[in-house]
Amino acid sequence: MKSISIASFFALCLAFGGCSAVEERLDCRDICTDYDACLGDVDVQDCVDACEDQNHRDIDDCDACLDSEGMGCIDCSIECADLAF
């Protein structure tokens, strides 16, 4: 079972042009889903598309803040401001 998961991961990496691209897309989906839950009425797909065009470090910083215990989109407004979506 573990080898199937590893093979699936590498297949995704190849399909999306590299593992960092897969991680970035997942981070953007996570960020945009959090913003939709917090603010409401966020078009998650448009948000993901805009997010993916941003600096990888900014995406990581925003995602890390949102994943921190007790932090929400309002608390992370400084870390997520550079994403500008």
Secondary structure, 3 states (H helix, E strand, C coil): CHHHHHHHHHHHHHHCCCHHHHHHHHHHHHHHHHHHHHHCCCCHHHHHHHHHCCCHHHHHHHHHHHHCCCCCCCCCHHHHHHHCC
